[in-house]
Amino acid sequence: MSTVKITVRRNGPYRVEAPEGSIELVDADGNKYDLTGKPAFSLCRCGASVNKPFCDGTHSKLGFQAAESAVRAAEQGPLPPKP
């Protein structure tokens, strides 16, 4: 089984690393993105990339701020009720 590593970059994109051909990325309609020759790629998290879903570095121009530190479930407390 191949290992996929997804790294949450501080105030930046999700960095995805996996052996070529071992991961599939599809859009909302089920169409596959061509990842040929891309054993690693970055996914936009700020929503401003012109090359969505891939990161183009726009987050750095916007001053994008995100919460990316992992928190233990016990530290998070109970989830709020759904409306």
C-alpha positions in Angstrom: 0.0 0.0 0.0 1.3 3.5 -0.9 1.8 6.2 1.7 0.1 9.5 1.1 1.4 12.5 3.2 -0.6 15.7 3.4 1.1 18.6 5.2 -0.8 21.6 6.3 1.5 24.5 5.6 1.4 27.4 8.0 -0.9 30.0 6.5 -0.5 28.2 3.2 -1.7 25.3 1.1 -2.1 21.6 1.8 1.0 19.9 0.4 0.2 16.4 -0.9 3.0 13.9 -1.5 2.4 10.4 -2.8 4.1 8.0 -5.3 3.1 8.9 -8.8 -0.1 7.2 -9.9 -1.1 6.3 -6.4 -3.5 9.2 -5.8 -6.6 10.4 -7.7 -7.9 13.9 -7.5 -11.4 14.6 -8.9 -13.6 17.7 -9.2 -17.2 18.0 -8.0 -18.4 16.4 -11.2 -16.1 13.4 -10.8 -13.7 14.5 -13.5 -10.1 13.5 -12.8 -7.2 16.0 -12.8 -4.2 14.9 -14.7 -1.4 14.4 -12.1 1.0 12.8 -14.5 4.5 13.6 -13.4 3.3 15.2 -10.1 4.4 13.1 -7.1 3.7 16.2 -5.1 1.4 19.2 -5.5 -0.2 21.9 -3.3 -3.9 22.4 -2.9 -5.3 25.9 -2.4 -6.7 26.7 1.0 -7.3 30.4 0.8 -9.8 30.2 -2.1 -8.1 32.9 -4.1 -5.9 30.8 -6.5 -6.6 31.3 -10.2 -5.4 27.7 -10.7 -7.9 26.0 -8.3 -7.8 23.5 -6.8 -4.0 24.0 -7.0 -2.1 26.7 -5.0 -0.6 29.5 -7.1 0.9 31.5 -4.1 -1.9 34.1 -3.9 -2.3 33.4 -0.2 1.0 35.1 0.5 -0.2 38.3 -1.2 -3.5 38.3 0.7 -2.0 37.7 4.2 -4.1 34.5 4.5 -4.3 33.4 8.2 -5.4 29.9 9.1 -5.6 27.7 12.1 -3.4 24.7 11.3 -2.2 23.3 14.6 -3.3 19.8 15.4 -5.4 19.7 18.6 -6.1 16.5 20.6 -9.8 15.5 20.7 -9.8 15.8 24.5 -8.6 19.4 24.4 -11.3 20.4 21.9 -14.2 19.7 24.1 -17.7 18.8 22.9 -18.9 19.9 19.5 -21.6 22.6 19.5 -25.1 21.5 18.6 -26.1 21.7 15.0 -28.8 24.4 14.2 
